[in-house]
Amino acid sequence: MWIAVVIVAAAVLLVLAFLLPRLSRGPERGGKRLLGIPKIGTRKLPGRIGHYASKPFSQSQRVLGKSGRAGRKGRGKSPM
């Protein structure tokens, strides 16, 4: 379920970044902040367990960043 939510959010952000590049920054930051909440909780686990438990959440934040960047880059290359 978590993966589906990240994929849908990335797709929406990609389209939003292509159509409205400047206005896509706020939703991107909000999505990253929302995905960062579980990361904070898992980092508090002891030792290496905390490191490995927080990796999926940092990866999902990275996916949102890449999606927004790709949409803005695609808009810059389009003839519009």
mmJSON file of the N, C-alpha and C atoms, coordinates in Angstrom:
{"data_MODEL":{"atom_site":{
"group_PDB":["ATOM","ATOM","ATOM","ATOM","ATOM","ATOM","ATOM","ATOM","ATOM","ATOM","ATOM","ATOM","ATOM","ATOM","ATOM","ATOM","ATOM","ATOM","ATOM","ATOM","ATOM","ATOM","ATOM","ATOM","ATOM","ATOM","ATOM","ATOM","ATOM","ATOM","ATOM","ATOM","ATOM","ATOM","ATOM","ATOM","ATOM","ATOM","ATOM","ATOM","ATOM","ATOM","ATOM","ATOM","ATOM","ATOM","ATOM","ATOM","ATOM","ATOM","ATOM","ATOM","ATOM","ATOM","ATOM","ATOM","ATOM","ATOM","ATOM","ATOM","ATOM","ATOM","ATOM","ATOM","ATOM","ATOM","ATOM","ATOM","ATOM","ATOM","ATOM","ATOM","ATOM","ATOM","ATOM","ATOM","ATOM","ATOM","ATOM","ATOM","ATOM","ATOM","ATOM","ATOM","ATOM","ATOM","ATOM","ATOM","ATOM","ATOM","ATOM","ATOM","ATOM","ATOM","ATOM","ATOM","ATOM","ATOM","ATOM","ATOM","ATOM","ATOM","ATOM","ATOM","ATOM","ATOM","ATOM","ATOM","ATOM","ATOM","ATOM","ATOM","ATOM","ATOM","ATOM","ATOM","ATOM","ATOM","ATOM","ATOM","ATOM","ATOM","ATOM","ATOM","ATOM","ATOM","ATOM","ATOM","ATOM","ATOM","ATOM","ATOM","ATOM","ATOM","ATOM","ATOM","ATOM","ATOM","ATOM","ATOM","ATOM","ATOM","ATOM","ATOM","ATOM","ATOM","ATOM","ATOM","ATOM","ATOM","ATOM","ATOM","ATOM","ATOM","ATOM","ATOM","ATOM","ATOM","ATOM","ATOM","ATOM","ATOM","ATOM","ATOM","ATOM","ATOM","ATOM","ATOM","ATOM","ATOM","ATOM","ATOM","ATOM","ATOM","ATOM","ATOM","ATOM","ATOM","ATOM","ATOM","ATOM","ATOM","ATOM","ATOM","ATOM","ATOM","ATOM","ATOM","ATOM","ATOM","ATOM","ATOM","ATOM","ATOM","ATOM","ATOM","ATOM","ATOM","ATOM","ATOM","ATOM","ATOM","ATOM","ATOM","ATOM","ATOM","ATOM","ATOM","ATOM","ATOM","ATOM","ATOM","ATOM","ATOM","ATOM","ATOM","ATOM","ATOM","ATOM","ATOM","ATOM","ATOM","ATOM","ATOM","ATOM","ATOM","ATOM","ATOM","ATOM","ATOM","ATOM","ATOM","ATOM","ATOM","ATOM","ATOM","ATOM","ATOM","ATOM","ATOM"],
"id":[1,2,3,4,5,6,7,8,9,10,11,12,13,14,15,16,17,18,19,20,21,22,23,24,25,26,27,28,29,30,31,32,33,34,35,36,37,38,39,40,41,42,43,44,45,46,47,48,49,50,51,52,53,54,55,56,57,58,59,60,61,62,63,64,65,66,67,68,69,70,71,72,73,74,75,76,77,78,79,80,81,82,83,84,85,86,87,88,89,90,91,92,93,94,95,96,97,98,99,100,101,102,103,104,105,106,107,108,109,110,111,112,113,114,115,116,117,118,119,120,121,122,123,124,125,126,127,128,129,130,131,132,133,134,135,136,137,138,139,140,141,142,143,144,145,146,147,148,149,150,151,152,153,154,155,156,157,158,159,160,161,162,163,164,165,166,167,168,169,170,171,172,173,174,175,176,177,178,179,180,181,182,183,184,185,186,187,188,189,190,191,192,193,194,195,196,197,198,199,200,201,202,203,204,205,206,207,208,209,210,211,212,213,214,215,216,217,218,219,220,221,222,223,224,225,226,227,228,229,230,231,232,233,234,235,236,237,238,239,240],
"type_symbol":["N","C","C","N","C","C","N","C","C","N","C","C","N","C","C","N","C","C","N","C","C","N","C","C","N","C","C","N","C","C","N","C","C","N","C","C","N","C","C","N","C","C","N","C","C","N","C","C","N","C","C","N","C","C","N","C","C","N","C","C","N","C","C","N","C","C","N","C","C","N","C","C","N","C","C","N","C","C","N","C","C","N","C","C","N","C","C","N","C","C","N","C","C","N","C","C","N","C","C","N","C","C","N","C","C","N","C","C","N","C","C","N","C","C","N","C","C","N","C","C","N","C","C","N","C","C","N","C","C","N","C","C","N","C","C","N","C","C","N","C","C","N","C","C","N","C","C","N","C","C","N","C","C","N","C","C","N","C","C","N","C","C","N","C","C","N","C","C","N","C","C","N","C","C","N","C","C","N","C","C","N","C","C","N","C","C","N","C","C","N","C","C","N","C","C","N","C","C","N","C","C","N","C","C","N","C","C","N","C","C","N","C","C","N","C","C","N","C","C","N","C","C","N","C","C","N","C","C","N","C","C","N","C","C","N","C","C","N","C","C"],
"label_atom_id":["N","CA","C","N","CA","C","N","CA","C","N","CA","C","N","CA","C","N","CA","C","N","CA","C","N","CA","C","N","CA","C","N","CA","C","N","CA","C","N","CA","C","N","CA","C","N","CA","C","N","CA","C","N","CA","C","N","CA","C","N","CA","C","N","CA","C","N","CA","C","N","CA","C","N","CA","C","N","CA","C","N","CA","C","N","CA","C","N","CA","C","N","CA","C","N","CA","C","N","CA","C","N","CA","C","N","CA","C","N","CA","C","N","CA","C","N","CA","C","N","CA","C","N","CA","C","N","CA","C","N","CA","C","N","CA","C","N","CA","C","N","CA","C","N","CA","C","N","CA","C","N","CA","C","N","CA","C","N","CA","C","N","CA","C","N","CA","C","N","CA","C","N","CA","C","N","CA","C","N","CA","C","N","CA","C","N","CA","C","N","CA","C","N","CA","C","N","CA","C","N","CA","C","N","CA","C","N","CA","C","N","CA","C","N","CA","C","N","CA","C","N","CA","C","N","CA","C","N","CA","C","N","CA","C","N","CA","C","N","CA","C","N","CA","C","N","CA","C","N","CA","C","N","CA","C","N","CA","C","N","CA","C","N","CA","C","N","CA","C","N","CA","C","N","CA","C","N","CA","C"],
"label_alt_id":[null,null,null,null,null,null,null,null,null,null,null,null,null,null,null,null,null,null,null,null,null,null,null,null,null,null,null,null,null,null,null,null,null,null,null,null,null,null,null,null,null,null,null,null,null,null,null,null,null,null,null,null,null,null,null,null,null,null,null,null,null,null,null,null,null,null,null,null,null,null,null,null,null,null,null,null,null,null,null,null,null,null,null,null,null,null,null,null,null,null,null,null,null,null,null,null,null,null,null,null,null,null,null,null,null,null,null,null,null,null,null,null,null,null,null,null,null,null,null,null,null,null,null,null,null,null,null,null,null,null,null,null,null,null,null,null,null,null,null,null,null,null,null,null,null,null,null,null,null,null,null,null,null,null,null,null,null,null,null,null,null,null,null,null,null,null,null,null,null,null,null,null,null,null,null,null,null,null,null,null,null,null,null,null,null,null,null,null,null,null,null,null,null,null,null,null,null,null,null,null,null,null,null,null,null,null,null,null,null,null,null,null,null,null,null,null,null,null,null,null,null,null,null,null,null,null,null,null,null,null,null,null,null,null,null,null,null,null,null,null],
"label_comp_id":["MET","MET","MET","TRP","TRP","TRP","ILE","ILE","ILE","ALA","ALA","ALA","VAL","VAL","VAL","VAL","VAL","VAL","ILE","ILE","ILE","VAL","VAL","VAL","ALA","ALA","ALA","ALA","ALA","ALA","ALA","ALA","ALA","VAL","VAL","VAL","LEU","LEU","LEU","LEU","LEU","LEU","VAL","VAL","VAL","LEU","LEU","LEU","ALA","ALA","ALA","PHE","PHE","PHE","LEU","LEU","LEU","LEU","LEU","LEU","PRO","PRO","PRO","ARG","ARG","ARG","LEU","LEU","LEU","SER","SER","SER","ARG","ARG","ARG","GLY","GLY","GLY","PRO","PRO","PRO","GLU","GLU","GLU","ARG","ARG","ARG","GLY","GLY","GLY","GLY","GLY","GLY","LYS","LYS","LYS","ARG","ARG","ARG","LEU","LEU","LEU","LEU","LEU","LEU","GLY","GLY","GLY","ILE","ILE","ILE","PRO","PRO","PRO","LYS","LYS","LYS","ILE","ILE","ILE","GLY","GLY","GLY","THR","THR","THR","ARG","ARG","ARG","LYS","LYS","LYS","LEU","LEU","LEU","PRO","PRO","PRO","GLY","GLY","GLY","ARG","ARG","ARG","ILE","ILE","ILE","GLY","GLY","GLY","HIS","HIS","HIS","TYR","TYR","TYR","ALA","ALA","ALA","SER","SER","SER","LYS","LYS","LYS","PRO","PRO","PRO","PHE","PHE","PHE","SER","SER","SER","GLN","GLN","GLN","SER","SER","SER","GLN","GLN","GLN","ARG","ARG","ARG","VAL","VAL","VAL","LEU","LEU","LEU","GLY","GLY","GLY","LYS","LYS","LYS","SER","SER","SER","GLY","GLY","GLY","ARG","ARG","ARG","ALA","ALA","ALA","GLY","GLY","GLY","ARG","ARG","ARG","LYS","LYS","LYS","GLY","GLY","GLY","ARG","ARG","ARG","GLY","GLY","GLY","LYS","LYS","LYS","SER","SER","SER","PRO","PRO","PRO","MET","MET","MET"],
"label_asym_id":["A","A","A","A","A","A","A","A","A","A","A","A","A","A","A","A","A","A","A","A","A","A","A","A","A","A","A","A","A","A","A","A","A","A","A","A","A","A","A","A","A","A","A","A","A","A","A","A","A","A","A","A","A","A","A","A","A","A","A","A","A","A","A","A","A","A","A","A","A","A","A","A","A","A","A","A","A","A","A","A","A","A","A","A","A","A","A","A","A","A","A","A","A","A","A","A","A","A","A","A","A","A","A","A","A","A","A","A","A","A","A","A","A","A","A","A","A","A","A","A","A","A","A","A","A","A","A","A","A","A","A","A","A","A","A","A","A","A","A","A","A","A","A","A","A","A","A","A","A","A","A","A","A","A","A","A","A","A","A","A","A","A","A","A","A","A","A","A","A","A","A","A","A","A","A","A","A","A","A","A","A","A","A","A","A","A","A","A","A","A","A","A","A","A","A","A","A","A","A","A","A","A","A","A","A","A","A","A","A","A","A","A","A","A","A","A","A","A","A","A","A","A","A","A","A","A","A","A","A","A","A","A","A","A","A","A","A","A","A","A"],
"label_entity_id":["1","1","1","1","1","1","1","1","1","1","1","1","1","1","1","1","1","1","1","1","1","1","1","1","1","1","1","1","1","1","1","1","1","1","1","1","1","1","1","1","1","1","1","1","1","1","1","1","1","1","1","1","1","1","1","1","1","1","1","1","1","1","1","1","1","1","1","1","1","1","1","1","1","1","1","1","1","1","1","1","1","1","1","1","1","1","1","1","1","1","1","1","1","1","1","1","1","1","1","1","1","1","1","1","1","1","1","1","1","1","1","1","1","1","1","1","1","1","1","1","1","1","1","1","1","1","1","1","1","1","1","1","1","1","1","1","1","1","1","1","1","1","1","1","1","1","1","1","1","1","1","1","1","1","1","1","1","1","1","1","1","1","1","1","1","1","1","1","1","1","1","1","1","1","1","1","1","1","1","1","1","1","1","1","1","1","1","1","1","1","1","1","1","1","1","1","1","1","1","1","1","1","1","1","1","1","1","1","1","1","1","1","1","1","1","1","1","1","1","1","1","1","1","1","1","1","1","1","1","1","1","1","1","1","1","1","1","1","1","1"],
"label_seq_id":[1,1,1,2,2,2,3,3,3,4,4,4,5,5,5,6,6,6,7,7,7,8,8,8,9,9,9,10,10,10,11,11,11,12,12,12,13,13,13,14,14,14,15,15,15,16,16,16,17,17,17,18,18,18,19,19,19,20,20,20,21,21,21,22,22,22,23,23,23,24,24,24,25,25,25,26,26,26,27,27,27,28,28,28,29,29,29,30,30,30,31,31,31,32,32,32,33,33,33,34,34,34,35,35,35,36,36,36,37,37,37,38,38,38,39,39,39,40,40,40,41,41,41,42,42,42,43,43,43,44,44,44,45,45,45,46,46,46,47,47,47,48,48,48,49,49,49,50,50,50,51,51,51,52,52,52,53,53,53,54,54,54,55,55,55,56,56,56,57,57,57,58,58,58,59,59,59,60,60,60,61,61,61,62,62,62,63,63,63,64,64,64,65,65,65,66,66,66,67,67,67,68,68,68,69,69,69,70,70,70,71,71,71,72,72,72,73,73,73,74,74,74,75,75,75,76,76,76,77,77,77,78,78,78,79,79,79,80,80,80],
"pdbx_PDB_ins_code":[null,null,null,null,null,null,null,null,null,null,null,null,null,null,null,null,null,null,null,null,null,null,null,null,null,null,null,null,null,null,null,null,null,null,null,null,null,null,null,null,null,null,null,null,null,null,null,null,null,null,null,null,null,null,null,null,null,null,null,null,null,null,null,null,null,null,null,null,null,null,null,null,null,null,null,null,null,null,null,null,null,null,null,null,null,null,null,null,null,null,null,null,null,null,null,null,null,null,null,null,null,null,null,null,null,null,null,null,null,null,null,null,null,null,null,null,null,null,null,null,null,null,null,null,null,null,null,null,null,null,null,null,null,null,null,null,null,null,null,null,null,null,null,null,null,null,null,null,null,null,null,null,null,null,null,null,null,null,null,null,null,null,null,null,null,null,null,null,null,null,null,null,null,null,null,null,null,null,null,null,null,null,null,null,null,null,null,null,null,null,null,null,null,null,null,null,null,null,null,null,null,null,null,null,null,null,null,null,null,null,null,null,null,null,null,null,null,null,null,null,null,null,null,null,null,null,null,null,null,null,null,null,null,null,null,null,null,null,null,null],
"Cartn_x":[0.828,0.0,0.875,1.927,2.797,3.448,3.825,4.475,3.508,2.261,1.255,1.028,1.033,0.838,1.999,3.21,4.387,4.357,3.961,3.907,2.859,1.684,0.627,1.06,1.667,2.125,3.196,4.092,5.138,4.546,3.547,2.916,2.172,1.47,0.753,1.742,2.821,3.838,4.518,4.741,5.337,4.454,3.167,2.232,2.134,2.042,1.949,3.2,4.372,5.624,5.74,5.146,5.19,4.246,3.058,2.065,2.329,2.678,2.891,4.204,5.332,6.631,6.849,6.476,6.72,5.826,4.601,3.663,3.853,4.742,4.947,5.91,6.613,7.593,6.929,5.823,5.126,4.626,3.874,3.453,4.616,5.714,6.878,7.445,7.594,8.107,7.152,5.844,4.858,4.882,5.03,5.117,6.362,7.473,8.714,8.607,7.97,7.799,6.896,5.825,4.906,5.588,6.416,7.13,8.293,8.701,9.795,9.377,8.082,7.607,7.932,7.624,8.004,9.516,10.25,11.703,12.27,11.704,12.172,11.961,10.794,10.497,11.371,11.658,12.474,13.942,14.403,15.803,16.115,15.094,15.301,15.467,15.283,15.523,17.02,17.389,18.799,19.682,20.875,21.918,21.62,22.098,21.941,20.486,19.679,18.264,17.596,17.895,17.332,17.774,19.018,19.54,18.812,18.691,18.054,16.547,15.921,14.474,14.082,14.949,14.603,14.918,15.634,16.022,14.844,13.79,12.687,12.043,12.011,11.378,12.248,13.552,14.421,14.414,14.27,14.186,12.915,11.806,10.558,10.632,11.349,11.548,12.368,13.346,14.199,13.383,12.439,11.591,10.739,10.184,9.382,10.241,11.436,12.326,12.673,12.964,13.293,12.109,10.924,9.725,9.466,9.558,9.361,10.421,11.657,12.761,12.575,12.119,11.916,10.798,9.74,8.641,9.063,9.818,10.287,11.301,12.143,13.124,12.425,11.406,10.637,9.914,9.408,8.74,9.743,10.949,11.969,12.387,12.31,12.702,11.559,10.327,9.19,9.093,8.486,8.393,7.296,6.656,5.56,6.067],
"Cartn_y":[-1.185,0.0,1.252,1.245,2.415,2.723,1.681,1.865,2.489,2.055,2.616,4.095,4.479,5.886,6.724,6.236,6.963,7.073,6.01,6.029,7.019,7.012,7.947,9.388,9.633,10.987,11.451,10.561,10.928,11.234,10.462,10.705,12.047,12.329,13.606,14.76,14.603,15.655,15.857,14.789,14.89,15.722,15.434,16.178,17.631,17.839,19.19,19.999,19.38,20.071,20.4,19.578,19.864,21.003,20.995,22.019,23.346,23.298,24.51,24.38,24.646,24.378,25.137,26.39,27.167,26.74,26.374,25.996,24.561,23.819,22.432,22.307,23.364,23.302,23.064,23.73,23.586,22.169,21.593,20.203,19.218,19.504,18.62,18.657,19.861,19.982,19.343,19.557,18.968,17.452,16.889,15.44,14.88,15.58,15.135,15.217,16.268,16.423,15.316,15.003,13.954,12.591,12.324,11.052,11.005,12.144,12.188,11.884,11.942,11.686,10.264,9.223,7.872,7.677,8.403,8.287,8.725,9.785,10.282,9.224,8.579,7.557,6.33,5.922,4.719,4.98,6.219,6.53,6.382,6.44,6.361,4.933,3.963,2.581,2.395,1.489,1.365,0.771,1.318,0.756,0.764,-0.283,-0.419,-0.635,-1.133,-1.379,-0.074,1.006,2.308,2.79,2.524,2.929,2.192,0.882,0.09,0.293,0.57,0.77,2.095,3.085,4.397,4.519,3.567,3.654,3.73,2.929,3.032,4.412,5.076,6.381,7.444,7.34,8.303,8.047,6.8,6.473,7.049,7.005,7.552,9.07,9.722,11.164,11.478,10.664,10.853,10.677,9.736,9.506,10.737,11.352,12.559,13.692,13.848,14.883,14.675,13.43,13.12,13.36,13.035,13.2,14.677,15.511,16.939,17.539,17.12,17.619,17.224,15.985,15.513,16.286,16.601,17.37,18.774,19.419,20.779,20.778,19.754,19.648,19.399,18.547,18.271,19.512,20.295,21.545,22.502,22.542,23.424,23.027,21.746,21.27,21.317,21.471,21.468,22.797,22.806,24.042,24.991,24.702,25.574,26.885],
"Cartn_z":[0.0,0.0,0.0,0.821,0.933,-0.417,-1.132,-2.428,-3.42,-3.387,-4.295,-4.021,-2.767,-2.411,-2.95,-2.808,-3.299,-4.816,-5.504,-6.966,-7.455,-6.833,-7.227,-6.951,-5.794,-5.46,-6.445,-6.831,-7.787,-9.158,-9.576,-10.874,-10.882,-9.813,-9.713,-9.7,-8.983,-8.911,-10.26,-10.996,-12.324,-13.247,-13.25,-14.103,-13.648,-12.348,-11.814,-12.137,-12.019,-12.314,-13.794,-14.645,-16.079,-16.431,-15.837,-16.166,-15.46,-14.187,-13.388,-12.613,-13.264,-12.628,-11.319,-11.273,-10.054,-8.913,-9.23,-8.185,-7.704,-8.334,-7.93,-6.757,-6.41,-5.314,-3.966,-3.717,-2.434,-2.196,-3.155,-2.964,-2.852,-3.546,-3.44,-2.022,-1.48,-0.109,0.899,0.687,1.592,1.556,0.37,0.241,0.892,0.719,1.352,2.869,3.351,4.803,5.35,4.613,5.045,5.058,4.058,4.013,5.0,5.512,6.466,7.89,8.173,9.54,10.006,9.225,9.68,9.757,8.923,8.927,10.275,10.831,12.127,13.201,13.173,14.172,14.052,12.826,12.645,12.924,12.765,13.064,14.549,15.386,16.826,17.326,16.438,16.823,17.08,17.961,18.336,17.24,17.135,16.282,14.807,14.15,12.706,12.305,13.217,12.914,12.504,13.203,12.875,11.506,11.163,9.854,8.737,8.885,7.844,7.797,8.922,8.947,8.309,8.336,7.78,6.287,5.725,4.315,3.342,3.496,2.53,2.521,3.65,3.714,3.068,3.211,2.537,1.028,0.643,-0.778,-1.391,-0.657,-1.184,-1.297,-0.389,-0.504,-1.753,-2.026,-3.204,-4.484,-4.486,-5.66,-5.948,-4.911,-5.119,-5.678,-5.18,-5.69,-7.153,-7.518,-8.906,-9.827,-9.354,-10.16,-10.448,-9.431,-9.633,-10.539,-10.347,-11.166,-12.63,-12.859,-14.23,-14.917,-14.185,-14.774,-15.144,-14.269,-14.57,-15.713,-15.764,-16.832,-18.167,-18.159,-19.387,-19.881,-18.961,-19.346,-19.992,-19.458,-20.018,-21.421,-21.726,-23.057,-24.06,-23.582,-24.506,-25.24,-26.423,-27.202,-26.722,-25.601,-25.123,-24.615],
"occupancy":[1.0,1.0,1.0,1.0,1.0,1.0,1.0,1.0,1.0,1.0,1.0,1.0,1.0,1.0,1.0,1.0,1.0,1.0,1.0,1.0,1.0,1.0,1.0,1.0,1.0,1.0,1.0,1.0,1.0,1.0,1.0,1.0,1.0,1.0,1.0,1.0,1.0,1.0,1.0,1.0,1.0,1.0,1.0,1.0,1.0,1.0,1.0,1.0,1.0,1.0,1.0,1.0,1.0,1.0,1.0,1.0,1.0,1.0,1.0,1.0,1.0,1.0,1.0,1.0,1.0,1.0,1.0,1.0,1.0,1.0,1.0,1.0,1.0,1.0,1.0,1.0,1.0,1.0,1.0,1.0,1.0,1.0,1.0,1.0,1.0,1.0,1.0,1.0,1.0,1.0,1.0,1.0,1.0,1.0,1.0,1.0,1.0,1.0,1.0,1.0,1.0,1.0,1.0,1.0,1.0,1.0,1.0,1.0,1.0,1.0,1.0,1.0,1.0,1.0,1.0,1.0,1.0,1.0,1.0,1.0,1.0,1.0,1.0,1.0,1.0,1.0,1.0,1.0,1.0,1.0,1.0,1.0,1.0,1.0,1.0,1.0,1.0,1.0,1.0,1.0,1.0,1.0,1.0,1.0,1.0,1.0,1.0,1.0,1.0,1.0,1.0,1.0,1.0,1.0,1.0,1.0,1.0,1.0,1.0,1.0,1.0,1.0,1.0,1.0,1.0,1.0,1.0,1.0,1.0,1.0,1.0,1.0,1.0,1.0,1.0,1.0,1.0,1.0,1.0,1.0,1.0,1.0,1.0,1.0,1.0,1.0,1.0,1.0,1.0,1.0,1.0,1.0,1.0,1.0,1.0,1.0,1.0,1.0,1.0,1.0,1.0,1.0,1.0,1.0,1.0,1.0,1.0,1.0,1.0,1.0,1.0,1.0,1.0,1.0,1.0,1.0,1.0,1.0,1.0,1.0,1.0,1.0,1.0,1.0,1.0,1.0,1.0,1.0,1.0,1.0,1.0,1.0,1.0,1.0,1.0,1.0,1.0,1.0,1.0,1.0],
"B_iso_or_equiv":[0.0,0.0,0.0,0.0,0.0,0.0,0.0,0.0,0.0,0.0,0.0,0.0,0.0,0.0,0.0,0.0,0.0,0.0,0.0,0.0,0.0,0.0,0.0,0.0,0.0,0.0,0.0,0.0,0.0,0.0,0.0,0.0,0.0,0.0,0.0,0.0,0.0,0.0,0.0,0.0,0.0,0.0,0.0,0.0,0.0,0.0,0.0,0.0,0.0,0.0,0.0,0.0,0.0,0.0,0.0,0.0,0.0,0.0,0.0,0.0,0.0,0.0,0.0,0.0,0.0,0.0,0.0,0.0,0.0,0.0,0.0,0.0,0.0,0.0,0.0,0.0,0.0,0.0,0.0,0.0,0.0,0.0,0.0,0.0,0.0,0.0,0.0,0.0,0.0,0.0,0.0,0.0,0.0,0.0,0.0,0.0,0.0,0.0,0.0,0.0,0.0,0.0,0.0,0.0,0.0,0.0,0.0,0.0,0.0,0.0,0.0,0.0,0.0,0.0,0.0,0.0,0.0,0.0,0.0,0.0,0.0,0.0,0.0,0.0,0.0,0.0,0.0,0.0,0.0,0.0,0.0,0.0,0.0,0.0,0.0,0.0,0.0,0.0,0.0,0.0,0.0,0.0,0.0,0.0,0.0,0.0,0.0,0.0,0.0,0.0,0.0,0.0,0.0,0.0,0.0,0.0,0.0,0.0,0.0,0.0,0.0,0.0,0.0,0.0,0.0,0.0,0.0,0.0,0.0,0.0,0.0,0.0,0.0,0.0,0.0,0.0,0.0,0.0,0.0,0.0,0.0,0.0,0.0,0.0,0.0,0.0,0.0,0.0,0.0,0.0,0.0,0.0,0.0,0.0,0.0,0.0,0.0,0.0,0.0,0.0,0.0,0.0,0.0,0.0,0.0,0.0,0.0,0.0,0.0,0.0,0.0,0.0,0.0,0.0,0.0,0.0,0.0,0.0,0.0,0.0,0.0,0.0,0.0,0.0,0.0,0.0,0.0,0.0,0.0,0.0,0.0,0.0,0.0,0.0,0.0,0.0,0.0,0.0,0.0,0.0],
"pdbx_formal_charge":[null,null,null,null,null,null,null,null,null,null,null,null,null,null,null,null,null,null,null,null,null,null,null,null,null,null,null,null,null,null,null,null,null,null,null,null,null,null,null,null,null,null,null,null,null,null,null,null,null,null,null,null,null,null,null,null,null,null,null,null,null,null,null,null,null,null,null,null,null,null,null,null,null,null,null,null,null,null,null,null,null,null,null,null,null,null,null,null,null,null,null,null,null,null,null,null,null,null,null,null,null,null,null,null,null,null,null,null,null,null,null,null,null,null,null,null,null,null,null,null,null,null,null,null,null,null,null,null,null,null,null,null,null,null,null,null,null,null,null,null,null,null,null,null,null,null,null,null,null,null,null,null,null,null,null,null,null,null,null,null,null,null,null,null,null,null,null,null,null,null,null,null,null,null,null,null,null,null,null,null,null,null,null,null,null,null,null,null,null,null,null,null,null,null,null,null,null,null,null,null,null,null,null,null,null,null,null,null,null,null,null,null,null,null,null,null,null,null,null,null,null,null,null,null,null,null,null,null,null,null,null,null,null,null,null,null,null,null,null,null],
"auth_seq_id":[1,1,1,2,2,2,3,3,3,4,4,4,5,5,5,6,6,6,7,7,7,8,8,8,9,9,9,10,10,10,11,11,11,12,12,12,13,13,13,14,14,14,15,15,15,16,16,16,17,17,17,18,18,18,19,19,19,20,20,20,21,21,21,22,22,22,23,23,23,24,24,24,25,25,25,26,26,26,27,27,27,28,28,28,29,29,29,30,30,30,31,31,31,32,32,32,33,33,33,34,34,34,35,35,35,36,36,36,37,37,37,38,38,38,39,39,39,40,40,40,41,41,41,42,42,42,43,43,43,44,44,44,45,45,45,46,46,46,47,47,47,48,48,48,49,49,49,50,50,50,51,51,51,52,52,52,53,53,53,54,54,54,55,55,55,56,56,56,57,57,57,58,58,58,59,59,59,60,60,60,61,61,61,62,62,62,63,63,63,64,64,64,65,65,65,66,66,66,67,67,67,68,68,68,69,69,69,70,70,70,71,71,71,72,72,72,73,73,73,74,74,74,75,75,75,76,76,76,77,77,77,78,78,78,79,79,79,80,80,80],
"auth_comp_id":["MET","MET","MET","TRP","TRP","TRP","ILE","ILE","ILE","ALA","ALA","ALA","VAL","VAL","VAL","VAL","VAL","VAL","ILE","ILE","ILE","VAL","VAL","VAL","ALA","ALA","ALA","ALA","ALA","ALA","ALA","ALA","ALA","VAL","VAL","VAL","LEU","LEU","LEU","LEU","LEU","LEU","VAL","VAL","VAL","LEU","LEU","LEU","ALA","ALA","ALA","PHE","PHE","PHE","LEU","LEU","LEU","LEU","LEU","LEU","PRO","PRO","PRO","ARG","ARG","ARG","LEU","LEU","LEU","SER","SER","SER","ARG","ARG","ARG","GLY","GLY","GLY","PRO","PRO","PRO","GLU","GLU","GLU","ARG","ARG","ARG","GLY","GLY","GLY","GLY","GLY","GLY","LYS","LYS","LYS","ARG","ARG","ARG","LEU","LEU","LEU","LEU","LEU","LEU","GLY","GLY","GLY","ILE","ILE","ILE","PRO","PRO","PRO","LYS","LYS","LYS","ILE","ILE","ILE","GLY","GLY","GLY","THR","THR","THR","ARG","ARG","ARG","LYS","LYS","LYS","LEU","LEU","LEU","PRO","PRO","PRO","GLY","GLY","GLY","ARG","ARG","ARG","ILE","ILE","ILE","GLY","GLY","GLY","HIS","HIS","HIS","TYR","TYR","TYR","ALA","ALA","ALA","SER","SER","SER","LYS","LYS","LYS","PRO","PRO","PRO","PHE","PHE","PHE","SER","SER","SER","GLN","GLN","GLN","SER","SER","SER","GLN","GLN","GLN","ARG","ARG","ARG","VAL","VAL","VAL","LEU","LEU","LEU","GLY","GLY","GLY","LYS","LYS","LYS","SER","SER","SER","GLY","GLY","GLY","ARG","ARG","ARG","ALA","ALA","ALA","GLY","GLY","GLY","ARG","ARG","ARG","LYS","LYS","LYS","GLY","GLY","GLY","ARG","ARG","ARG","GLY","GLY","GLY","LYS","LYS","LYS","SER","SER","SER","PRO","PRO","PRO","MET","MET","MET"],
"auth_asym_id":["A","A","A","A","A","A","A","A","A","A","A","A","A","A","A","A","A","A","A","A","A","A","A","A","A","A","A","A","A","A","A","A","A","A","A","A","A","A","A","A","A","A","A","A","A","A","A","A","A","A","A","A","A","A","A","A","A","A","A","A","A","A","A","A","A","A","A","A","A","A","A","A","A","A","A","A","A","A","A","A","A","A","A","A","A","A","A","A","A","A","A","A","A","A","A","A","A","A","A","A","A","A","A","A","A","A","A","A","A","A","A","A","A","A","A","A","A","A","A","A","A","A","A","A","A","A","A","A","A","A","A","A","A","A","A","A","A","A","A","A","A","A","A","A","A","A","A","A","A","A","A","A","A","A","A","A","A","A","A","A","A","A","A","A","A","A","A","A","A","A","A","A","A","A","A","A","A","A","A","A","A","A","A","A","A","A","A","A","A","A","A","A","A","A","A","A","A","A","A","A","A","A","A","A","A","A","A","A","A","A","A","A","A","A","A","A","A","A","A","A","A","A","A","A","A","A","A","A","A","A","A","A","A","A","A","A","A","A","A","A"],
"auth_atom_id":["N","CA","C","N","CA","C","N","CA","C","N","CA","C","N","CA","C","N","CA","C","N","CA","C","N","CA","C","N","CA","C","N","CA","C","N","CA","C","N","CA","C","N","CA","C","N","CA","C","N","CA","C","N","CA","C","N","CA","C","N","CA","C","N","CA","C","N","CA","C","N","CA","C","N","CA","C","N","CA","C","N","CA","C","N","CA","C","N","CA","C","N","CA","C","N","CA","C","N","CA","C","N","CA","C","N","CA","C","N","CA","C","N","CA","C","N","CA","C","N","CA","C","N","CA","C","N","CA","C","N","CA","C","N","CA","C","N","CA","C","N","CA","C","N","CA","C","N","CA","C","N","CA","C","N","CA","C","N","CA","C","N","CA","C","N","CA","C","N","CA","C","N","CA","C","N","CA","C","N","CA","C","N","CA","C","N","CA","C","N","CA","C","N","CA","C","N","CA","C","N","CA","C","N","CA","C","N","CA","C","N","CA","C","N","CA","C","N","CA","C","N","CA","C","N","CA","C","N","CA","C","N","CA","C","N","CA","C","N","CA","C","N","CA","C","N","CA","C","N","CA","C","N","CA","C","N","CA","C","N","CA","C","N","CA","C","N","CA","C","N","CA","C","N","CA","C","N","CA","C"],
"pdbx_PDB_model_num":[1,1,1,1,1,1,1,1,1,1,1,1,1,1,1,1,1,1,1,1,1,1,1,1,1,1,1,1,1,1,1,1,1,1,1,1,1,1,1,1,1,1,1,1,1,1,1,1,1,1,1,1,1,1,1,1,1,1,1,1,1,1,1,1,1,1,1,1,1,1,1,1,1,1,1,1,1,1,1,1,1,1,1,1,1,1,1,1,1,1,1,1,1,1,1,1,1,1,1,1,1,1,1,1,1,1,1,1,1,1,1,1,1,1,1,1,1,1,1,1,1,1,1,1,1,1,1,1,1,1,1,1,1,1,1,1,1,1,1,1,1,1,1,1,1,1,1,1,1,1,1,1,1,1,1,1,1,1,1,1,1,1,1,1,1,1,1,1,1,1,1,1,1,1,1,1,1,1,1,1,1,1,1,1,1,1,1,1,1,1,1,1,1,1,1,1,1,1,1,1,1,1,1,1,1,1,1,1,1,1,1,1,1,1,1,1,1,1,1,1,1,1,1,1,1,1,1,1,1,1,1,1,1,1,1,1,1,1,1,1]
}}}
